[in-house]
Amino acid sequence: MYACWSVKGGSGTTVFASALALSLAQRHGTATIIDLGGDVPSVLGMVEPAGTGIRDWLSQSRRERQDLLDLRIAATSQLQVIPAGSATSFDTDALDDLLASLPDGSVVVDFGLLQPPNSVRQAAQADWLVVRPCYLALRRAARLDERPGGVVLIKEQGRALTARDVQSVVGSPVVAEITVADGVARSVDAGLLATRLPKQLADELGVLL
């Protein structure tokens, strides 16, 4: 499982997590992305799902693996999405049950602004904080009780902070730098990211796979 999360909205976590899931699906033939943030279907150009989702599953007192698997919706022939659903709250201890119920194969979890608990982060194949070189975001990251396993830096033109600065503040290594490019924004806005992953983005994701 690849756990992706952030400390500030607008950091690019969902676009990164979605692109990562697409890359894993292309590389391994299949993958699943679990959407705790709530925006994955929009980023992938899907019709907004109705009905239950991962938040609803987590809020139940009885959590069966098959019920989780039944929530999957096809984004492409290779990528499945488990949407967010409608529940607004759940006990984070329920995330331990998620670990025991994950679909087979590569799984990316977009945690949004929810910092995964230690049990989840320790079990994950990767635990990545997604952040822009933004002073406000780094202030929040510096106050984290636990350091992330690594940092995915979303690079923007005009920012004075460097990857070295980010590593120093967060206390974790920058494992990848993803460029904010016009082509990515155009693909997302047109609903084409799932079918037309920009080459530069795919190449930059390659260092993580």
C-alpha positions as CSV (number, residue, x, y, z in Angstrom):
1,M,0.0,0.0,0.0
2,Y,1.2,3.5,-0.9
3,A,-0.1,6.1,1.6
4,C,-0.3,9.6,0.3
5,W,-1.4,12.5,2.5
6,S,-0.8,16.2,3.1
7,V,-1.1,18.9,5.8
8,K,-2.6,21.6,3.6
9,G,-5.4,21.6,1.0
10,G,-4.3,22.4,-2.6
11,S,-1.0,20.5,-2.3
12,G,-1.7,18.3,-5.2
13,T,-2.1,15.0,-3.2
14,T,-5.1,13.7,-5.2
15,V,-3.5,14.4,-8.6
16,F,-0.3,12.8,-7.5
17,A,-2.0,9.8,-5.9
18,S,-4.2,9.3,-9.0
19,A,-1.2,9.5,-11.4
20,L,0.7,7.1,-9.2
21,A,-2.1,4.6,-9.3
22,L,-2.3,4.9,-13.1
23,S,1.4,4.3,-13.4
24,L,1.2,1.2,-11.1
25,A,-1.7,-0.1,-13.1
26,Q,0.2,0.3,-16.4
27,R,3.3,-1.3,-14.9
28,H,1.6,-4.3,-13.1
29,G,-1.6,-4.7,-15.1
30,T,-3.9,-3.7,-12.3
31,A,-4.1,-1.4,-9.3
32,T,-6.7,0.1,-6.9
33,I,-6.9,3.7,-5.5
34,I,-8.9,4.3,-2.3
35,D,-10.3,7.8,-2.0
36,L,-10.5,9.1,1.5
37,G,-10.0,12.6,0.3
38,G,-13.1,12.7,-1.9
39,D,-11.8,14.0,-5.2
40,V,-10.3,11.1,-7.1
41,P,-13.2,10.4,-9.4
42,S,-13.2,14.1,-10.6
43,V,-9.4,14.0,-11.2
44,L,-9.8,10.8,-13.2
45,G,-12.7,12.3,-15.3
46,M,-15.3,9.9,-13.9
47,V,-19.0,10.5,-13.2
48,E,-19.3,11.3,-9.5
49,P,-20.2,8.0,-7.8
50,A,-23.4,7.7,-5.9
51,G,-23.9,5.5,-2.9
52,T,-21.6,4.1,-0.3
53,G,-17.8,4.3,-0.2
54,I,-14.7,3.8,1.9
55,R,-15.8,6.2,4.6
56,D,-19.1,4.4,5.0
57,W,-17.3,1.1,5.2
58,L,-15.0,2.5,7.9
59,S,-17.9,3.9,9.9
60,Q,-19.7,0.5,10.1
61,S,-19.3,-1.7,13.2
62,R,-18.9,-4.8,11.1
63,R,-16.3,-4.4,8.3
64,E,-16.1,-7.3,5.9
65,R,-13.4,-7.5,3.2
66,Q,-15.9,-8.6,0.5
67,D,-18.0,-5.6,1.3
68,L,-15.0,-3.4,0.7
69,L,-14.1,-5.1,-2.6
70,D,-17.7,-4.7,-3.8
71,L,-17.2,-0.9,-3.6
72,R,-14.8,-0.9,-6.5
73,I,-15.6,1.0,-9.6
74,A,-13.7,0.8,-12.9
75,A,-11.8,4.0,-13.8
76,T,-10.0,2.2,-16.7
77,S,-9.6,-1.4,-17.8
78,Q,-6.7,-1.6,-15.3
79,L,-7.5,0.8,-12.5
80,Q,-10.3,0.4,-9.9
81,V,-11.5,3.2,-7.6
82,I,-13.0,2.8,-4.1
83,P,-14.8,6.1,-3.8
84,A,-15.1,8.2,-0.6
85,G,-18.9,7.7,0.0
86,S,-21.1,9.9,2.1
87,A,-20.1,9.3,5.8
88,T,-18.4,12.3,7.3
89,S,-16.6,10.7,10.2
90,F,-15.2,7.4,11.4
91,D,-12.9,6.0,14.1
92,T,-9.4,6.1,12.8
93,D,-8.8,2.8,14.6
94,A,-11.0,1.3,11.8
95,L,-8.1,1.9,9.4
96,D,-6.4,-1.1,11.0
97,D,-9.3,-3.2,9.5
98,L,-8.6,-1.6,6.2
99,L,-5.0,-2.9,6.3
100,A,-6.4,-6.4,6.7
101,S,-8.9,-6.1,3.9
102,L,-7.0,-4.4,1.1
103,P,-7.6,-5.6,-2.5
104,D,-4.8,-7.8,-4.0
105,G,-2.1,-6.1,-6.0
106,S,-1.0,-2.5,-5.9
107,V,-3.1,-0.2,-3.8
108,V,-2.8,3.6,-3.4
109,V,-4.7,5.4,-0.6
110,D,-5.3,9.1,-0.9
111,F,-5.7,10.1,2.7
112,G,-6.2,13.8,1.9
113,L,-5.6,15.8,5.0
114,L,-5.9,12.8,7.3
115,Q,-2.5,11.8,8.6
116,P,-2.4,8.0,8.7
117,P,-2.0,6.5,12.1
118,N,1.4,4.9,13.0
119,S,0.0,1.4,12.5
120,V,-1.0,2.1,8.9
121,R,2.2,4.0,8.1
122,Q,4.4,1.3,9.5
123,A,2.6,-1.4,7.4
124,A,2.6,0.7,4.2
125,Q,5.1,0.1,1.5
126,A,5.4,3.9,1.3
127,D,4.3,6.7,3.6
128,W,4.6,10.0,1.7
129,L,3.7,13.5,2.7
130,V,2.8,15.5,-0.5
131,V,3.7,19.1,-0.1
132,R,4.5,22.2,-2.1
133,P,7.5,24.4,-1.2
134,C,5.1,26.7,0.6
135,Y,6.0,28.4,3.9
136,L,2.5,27.9,5.3
137,A,2.5,24.2,4.5
138,L,6.0,23.7,5.9
139,R,5.0,25.4,9.1
140,R,2.3,22.8,9.6
141,A,4.6,19.9,8.6
142,A,7.2,21.1,11.1
143,R,4.6,20.6,13.9
144,L,3.8,17.0,13.0
145,D,4.3,14.6,16.0
146,E,5.6,11.9,13.7
147,R,7.9,12.3,10.6
148,P,6.6,10.9,7.3
149,G,8.6,8.2,5.6
150,G,9.3,10.5,2.7
151,V,8.3,13.7,1.1
152,V,7.0,14.2,-2.5
153,L,7.7,17.7,-3.4
154,I,5.3,19.4,-5.9
155,K,7.6,21.9,-7.6
156,E,6.4,25.3,-8.6
157,Q,8.1,28.2,-10.4
158,G,8.8,31.3,-8.3
159,R,9.2,29.5,-5.0
160,A,12.3,30.3,-3.0
161,L,12.3,27.1,-0.9
162,T,14.4,24.2,-2.2
163,A,14.2,20.5,-1.7
164,R,17.0,20.8,0.8
165,D,15.0,23.4,2.7
166,V,12.0,21.1,2.7
167,Q,14.0,18.1,4.0
168,S,15.5,20.3,6.8
169,V,12.0,21.5,8.0
170,V,10.1,18.2,7.6
171,G,12.9,16.0,8.9
172,S,12.3,13.4,6.1
173,P,14.0,12.9,2.7
174,V,12.5,14.2,-0.5
175,V,11.9,11.0,-2.5
176,A,10.6,12.7,-5.6
177,E,10.1,16.1,-7.2
178,I,7.0,16.4,-9.3
179,T,6.8,19.4,-11.6
180,V,3.6,21.5,-11.8
181,A,3.2,21.6,-15.5
182,D,0.5,23.0,-17.8
183,G,-0.1,19.6,-19.5
184,V,-1.1,18.0,-16.2
185,A,-3.6,20.8,-15.4
186,R,-5.0,20.5,-18.9
187,S,-5.4,16.7,-18.6
188,V,-7.2,17.0,-15.3
189,D,-9.5,19.9,-16.4
190,A,-10.4,18.0,-19.6
191,G,-11.0,14.7,-17.7
192,L,-8.3,13.0,-19.7
193,L,-5.7,12.2,-17.0
194,A,-6.8,8.5,-16.9
195,T,-6.3,8.1,-20.6
196,R,-3.4,10.6,-21.3
197,L,-0.9,10.6,-18.5
198,P,1.6,13.4,-19.5
199,K,5.0,12.0,-20.3
200,Q,6.9,14.3,-17.9
201,L,4.7,13.3,-15.0
202,A,5.1,9.6,-15.9
203,D,8.9,10.0,-16.0
204,E,9.0,11.8,-12.7
205,L,6.8,9.1,-11.1
206,G,9.2,6.4,-12.4
207,V,11.7,7.1,-9.7
208,L,9.2,5.9,-7.1
209,L,8.2,2.6,-8.8
